[in-house]
């Protein structure tokens, strides 16, 4: 999956001389938290976030009256508060790379630039939607998991067991088990109607299936050979 397949292209942008009052109105109107700042020709100059606006609103509040504060804010433009060194993505960047950048940089969105032009934006919310879609998450599905050492061998066994039981696998995910060296959690999601059949099929094939949260994972840990 790539950023270009999941970014928003119907953009709300502002210019550097936009007042912060107008920026606030646009965020509220469109229910967004990030406004790319451009030169009017899709050249990215900066970005303004909901946090930037809140900080601008609060900064002079302790020394000015309400009337004075309103006057100052009406004159203040986003050029004074925008982030200029913008971290951006490209359409061909992978979703996981974009997620890593946002996580490490502690930011909530990445403007997407192609040939030096702003073409979209991708946010944390967009990434969550991609994750939920990839996991096959819905009200009529349910997950089970198996703790393994050899992922490839167990994935093959799970596939054969599900095929024999005529159960359709909606998604699979393997993640390291925190605190356990070289042990992985294989997470499988199936339709709710097939769940009991899937659990039975895996247990019949000698697998210890986790269907709920347990504090002590010892009984489910794989035996190292």
C-alpha atoms as one frame of an Amber mdcrd trajectory, in Angstrom:
protein
   0.000   0.000   0.000   1.194   3.436  -0.911   0.506   6.978   0.255  -0.821
   7.936  -3.177  -3.577   5.334  -2.914  -4.782   6.568   0.483  -4.097  10.302
   0.659  -6.791  12.956   0.577  -6.653  15.003  -2.612  -9.560  17.395  -1.935
  -7.351  19.839  -0.098  -8.161  22.855   2.027  -5.160  25.177   1.819  -4.365
  28.690   2.956  -1.880  31.397   2.008   0.687  32.941   4.367  -1.385  36.127
   4.720  -4.475  34.258   5.935  -5.475  35.449   9.386  -5.427  32.908  12.159
  -9.121  33.728  12.699  -9.842  32.508   9.154  -7.619  29.462   9.638  -9.610
  28.554  12.751 -12.876  28.945  10.842 -11.652  26.651   8.062 -10.541  23.948
  10.483 -13.880  24.048  12.278 -15.866  24.133   9.046 -14.085  21.181   7.446
 -13.407  19.299  10.696  -9.670  19.073  10.061  -6.580  19.687  12.177  -3.990
  20.574   9.533  -3.878  23.324   6.917  -1.085  23.290   4.307   0.162  26.777
   3.465   0.832  27.360  -0.235   1.738  30.197  -2.579  -1.494  29.766  -4.558
   0.249  27.623  -7.167   0.499  24.415  -5.128   3.997  25.265  -3.897   4.172
  24.099  -0.270   5.413  26.847   2.050   4.441  25.495   5.449   1.717  23.929
   7.549  -0.501  25.137  10.382  -1.949  22.743  12.926  -4.731  22.959  15.465
  -2.043  23.071  18.162  -0.381  26.074  16.492  -3.654  27.993  16.589  -4.321
  27.115  20.217  -0.854  28.301  21.212  -1.291  31.547  19.264  -4.619  32.138
  20.986  -3.152  31.575  24.433   0.209  33.321  24.164  -0.852  36.965  24.781
  -3.924  36.166  26.856  -2.377  36.932  30.230  -1.440  40.526  29.447  -4.161
  41.767  27.074  -7.834  42.539  27.553 -10.406  40.635  25.500 -10.781  43.613
  23.151  -7.022  43.972  22.704  -6.581  40.245  22.239  -9.241  40.139  19.523
  -7.584  43.020  17.705  -4.153  41.372  17.835  -5.450  38.036  16.622  -7.318
  39.637  13.737  -4.041  41.145  12.553  -1.954  38.030  13.116  -1.446  35.882
  10.015  -0.463  32.243   9.716   2.924  33.319   8.338   3.900  34.088  11.951
   2.937  30.690  13.370   3.257  28.143  10.555   5.910  25.443  10.513   8.180
  26.165   7.563  10.493  23.147   7.550   7.669  20.794   6.621   8.224  17.047
   6.650   6.429  15.694   3.592   5.708  12.436   1.797   5.555  11.431  -1.836
   2.766   9.430  -3.525   5.066   6.411  -3.991   6.049   6.285  -0.307   4.789
   3.158   1.444   2.136   3.506   4.119   4.388   1.891   6.714   7.179   4.358
   5.956   4.761   7.277   6.352   3.590   5.839   9.667   7.188   5.516  10.864
   7.937   9.138   9.967   4.840  10.428  11.766   5.591   8.322  14.829   9.261
   9.304  15.078   8.594  12.980  14.316   5.542  13.137  16.611   3.356  14.738
  13.942  -0.203  14.020  12.892  -0.048  14.529   9.131   2.232  14.559   6.101
   1.606  16.850   3.128   2.190  14.862  -0.075   4.375  16.478  -2.714   5.018
  15.438  -6.320   7.306  17.391  -8.652   7.513  20.165  -6.038   3.722  20.556
  -6.014   1.298  19.764  -3.198  -0.968  16.942  -4.387  -2.469  15.596  -1.152
  -2.235  15.029   2.569  -2.242  11.893   4.691  -3.089  11.919   8.395  -2.952
   9.604  11.379  -6.683   8.994  10.885  -6.046   7.869   7.310  -3.384   5.451
   8.539  -5.777   4.008  11.118  -8.347   3.414   8.378  -5.723   1.598   6.299
  -4.725  -0.522   9.295  -8.315  -1.499  10.078  -8.932  -2.339   6.422  -5.763
  -4.445   6.242  -6.773  -6.317   9.392 -10.239  -7.018   8.019 -11.753  -5.443
  11.128 -15.570  -5.456  11.260 -18.381  -6.402  13.621 -18.956  -9.744  11.890
 -15.366 -10.953  12.200 -13.216 -12.215  15.059  -9.536 -12.878  15.637  -7.594
 -15.784  17.087  -3.878 -16.163  17.568  -1.124 -18.737  17.941   2.314 -18.200
  19.488   5.103 -19.597  17.327   8.831 -19.755  16.766   8.829 -20.842  13.116
   6.366 -18.503  11.438   6.632 -19.950   7.945   5.934 -23.513   9.047   2.983
 -22.557  11.252   1.482 -20.244   8.634   1.525 -23.132   6.186  -0.147 -25.404
   8.750  -2.781 -22.787   9.510  -3.507 -22.386   5.816  -3.922 -26.113   5.302
  -6.132 -26.436   8.394  -8.384 -23.589   7.285  -8.611 -24.991   3.780  -9.588
 -28.426   5.081 -12.255 -26.849   7.302 -13.526 -24.626   4.446 -12.819 -21.491
   6.461 -11.890 -18.319   4.616  -9.011 -16.346   6.196  -9.768 -12.625   6.008
  -6.361 -11.421   7.213  -3.172 -12.612   8.875  -0.589 -10.666  10.826   2.624
 -11.692  12.554   4.068  -9.526  15.332   6.876 -10.138  17.836   5.690 -11.130
  21.298   6.980  -8.448  23.641   9.265  -9.769  26.339   9.851 -13.107  24.601
  12.889 -13.589  22.375  12.191 -15.099  18.936   8.538 -15.794  19.661   5.894
 -14.408  17.362   2.143 -14.013  17.573   0.347 -15.136  14.431  -3.019 -13.355
  14.347  -5.739 -14.710  12.097  -9.097 -13.049  11.446 -12.089 -15.017  10.148
 -15.820 -14.501   9.770 -17.679 -14.722  13.061 -19.822 -17.573  11.700 -16.655
 -19.629  11.028 -14.887 -18.821  14.284 -15.626 -21.977  16.285 -14.853 -24.131
  13.256 -11.526 -22.335  12.802 -10.504 -22.758  16.440 -11.442 -26.438  16.387
  -9.523 -27.020  13.149  -6.346 -25.482  14.571  -6.613 -27.339  17.857  -7.130
 -30.578  15.940  -3.811 -29.827  14.253  -2.037 -29.555  17.591  -2.007 -25.772
  17.959  -2.702 -23.909  21.196  -5.160 -21.218  20.192  -5.542 -17.935  22.062
  -9.106 -16.681  21.770  -9.088 -14.086  24.568  -6.690 -12.026  26.662  -4.837
 -13.989  29.334  -2.290 -12.654  31.800  -0.164 -15.804  31.888   0.939 -16.889
  28.423   3.052 -19.781  29.698   0.602 -22.546  28.632   0.504 -21.111  25.111
   4.237 -20.642  24.517   5.716 -22.855  21.809   8.094 -25.633  22.784  11.588
 -24.856  21.511  13.231 -27.782  19.799
